[in-house]
Amino acid sequence: MKALIRCILVGTAVLSLAAYSEDQSKPQYASKPDSGTLFQVLEKADFVLEGAREAKSVLYVFFDPNCYYCHLTWKALQPYENVGLQVRWVPVAYQKPSSVGRAAAIMEAADRIAALRANELDYDKANYDGGIQPMDKPRPQLTAQLQANTRLMQQFGSPGTPLLVWKDNKGKVQTKPGVPRLSQLPAITGLPEQKVSDPELANFR
């Protein structure tokens, strides 16, 4: 019996030590950047600036050029851009092999806004493809930038696109993954509600 008790005590001690060692190696012990720090990184990202130059409010949107829900978000925000919203579209590329090439085609264009609009206006809903022709050989630096943007999006807590990021009227960083409800847009943009009549957005009222 004493031998059995000794075996149990020794086994428990070994398991406890193993669990302690495993816990010490887990990443949750590393400090996680807060939203304010992440927002500072986001402000330094390269993006497509669309909407008002003299902005009444600023909204960041992580997007993949092949993402259908990003396409819907782009449509929903157009009326708000007309009344003072500035949208900073931050590209990522993960949905399809062509995502990198399409993101590169937008970011390397002489007119990024026109390239983004072409991608959205000619969006292929049947195949979930952006409307712009992908670039054949994106620069490695741009590919690395897209990967960094993806990591930043994930640090904000979103595994995919779209992700909306903004500061509210108190200066607090807010995030909204997915297509926002049209009823949420005044609070997100800080602007009066705008009429959005696109039939594709009927399910997001």
Long-range contacts (C-beta under 8 A, 24 or more apart in sequence): 32-155, 33-155, 35-156, 35-173, 35-175, 36-173, 38-152, 38-155, 38-156, 38-173, 39-165, 39-167, 39-173, 41-152, 42-90, 42-152, 42-165, 45-90, 45-149, 45-152, 46-90, 46-107, 46-145, 47-88, 47-89, 47-90, 47-91, 48-88, 48-89, 48-91, 48-106, 48-107, 48-112, 48-113, 48-115, 48-116, 49-86, 49-87, 49-88, 49-89, 49-112, 49-113, 50-81, 50-86, 50-87, 50-88, 50-89, 50-113, 50-116, 51-77, 51-80, 51-81, 51-85, 51-86, 51-87, 52-81, 52-83, 52-84, 52-85, 52-86, 53-86, 54-84, 55-84, 55-85, 55-86, 56-83, 56-84, 56-85, 56-190, 56-191, 57-84, 57-85, 57-86, 57-166, 57-189, 57-190, 57-191, 58-85, 58-86, 58-87, 58-88, 58-166, 58-167, 59-85, 59-86, 59-87, 59-88, 59-164, 59-165, 59-166, 59-188, 59-189, 60-87, 60-88, 60-90, 60-164, 60-165, 60-166, 61-87, 61-88, 61-89, 61-90, 61-162, 61-163, 61-164, 61-165, 62-90, 62-91, 62-92, 62-149, 62-152, 62-153, 62-158, 62-161, 62-162, 62-163, 62-165, 63-89, 63-90, 63-91, 63-92, 63-161, 63-162, 64-91, 64-92, 64-93, 64-94, 64-95, 64-99, 64-103, 64-160, 64-161, 65-91, 65-93, 65-99, 65-102, 65-103, 65-106, 65-119, 65-130, 65-132, 66-95, 66-96, 66-98, 66-99, 66-102, 66-128, 66-129, 66-130, 67-95, 67-128, 67-160, 67-161, 67-162, 68-123, 68-125, 68-128, 69-161, 69-162, 69-178, 69-179, 70-161, 70-162, 71-120, 71-123, 71-130, 72-179, 72-200, 72-201, 72-204, 73-162, 73-164, 73-179, 73-180, 74-116, 74-120, 75-120, 75-196, 75-198, 75-200, 75-201, 76-179, 76-180, 76-182, 76-185, 76-196, 76-198, 76-201, 76-204, 77-185, 77-189, 79-194, 79-195, 79-196, 80-185, 80-189, 80-191, 80-194, 82-194, 83-191, 83-192, 83-194, 84-191, 85-189, 85-191, 89-116, 90-149, 90-152, 90-153, 91-146, 91-149, 92-146, 92-149, 92-150, 92-153, 92-161, 93-143, 93-146, 93-150, 94-150, 94-160, 95-128, 95-161, 96-128, 96-129, 98-129, 98-130, 98-134, 100-134, 100-138, 100-143, 100-146, 101-134, 101-135, 101-136, 101-138, 102-130, 102-132, 102-134, 102-135, 103-138, 103-142, 103-146, 104-134, 104-135, 104-138, 104-139, 104-142, 104-143, 105-132, 105-133, 105-134, 105-135, 106-132, 107-142, 108-135, 108-138, 108-139, 108-142, 164-188, 179-204, 180-204, 181-205
